[in-house]
């Protein structure tokens, strides 16, 4: 299963992709420590980030 990490930093929003829940949670903690906010982890049920925002985004 794939997990998406969504986060904002005031001017940007990122969507990162991880293959395990543990890896996604770890990355979410790292982003919070770096000052990102509205950080959340979601299961990628739709198969892409496009379904989250309505527009294509770069997944890292």
C-alpha distance (Angstrom), angle and dihedral (degrees) to the residues before:
residue distance angle dihedral
X1 . . .
X2 3.79 . .
X3 3.80 125.9 .
X4 3.80 129.1 -157.6
X5 3.80 124.3 -147.9
X6 3.80 113.5 -154.5
X7 3.80 121.4 -167.3
X8 3.81 142.0 160.9
X9 3.79 131.7 -152.5
X10 3.81 101.3 -172.1
X11 3.79 97.5 -89.3
X12 3.79 102.4 35.9
X13 3.76 143.9 36.9
X14 3.78 122.8 -148.6
X15 3.77 132.5 -166.4
X16 3.79 116.5 -159.4
X17 3.79 126.1 -174.0
X18 3.82 128.2 -142.7
X19 3.80 131.8 176.1
X20 3.81 97.4 -137.9
X21 3.78 135.5 43.1
X22 3.81 91.4 -127.8
X23 3.80 92.0 54.5
X24 3.81 90.8 47.1
X25 3.82 92.4 50.5
X26 3.81 90.9 48.0
X27 3.81 91.7 51.8
X28 3.81 90.9 46.5
X29 3.82 90.2 54.6
X30 3.81 90.6 48.7
X31 3.81 91.4 51.4
X32 3.81 91.6 50.3
X33 3.82 90.0 50.9
X34 3.82 88.8 51.6
X35 3.82 90.9 55.4
X36 3.80 101.6 -98.4
X37 3.81 114.9 141.3
X38 3.80 138.3 -161.6
X39 3.80 85.3 42.5
X40 3.78 113.9 172.3
X41 3.78 138.9 162.3
X42 3.81 120.9 -138.8
X43 3.77 134.5 177.9
X44 3.79 110.0 -111.3
X45 3.80 96.1 -123.6
X46 3.82 94.3 151.9
X47 3.79 93.6 52.6
X48 3.80 97.1 -123.1
X49 3.78 145.6 45.5
X50 3.80 90.0 -116.8
X51 3.79 89.9 78.8
X52 3.83 90.2 58.1
X53 3.78 98.6 54.0
X54 3.77 106.2 13.7
X55 3.80 93.0 -117.1
X56 3.80 134.5 74.4
X57 3.79 117.9 -92.4
X58 3.75 135.5 -175.6
X59 3.79 113.0 -101.4
X60 3.78 117.5 -152.6
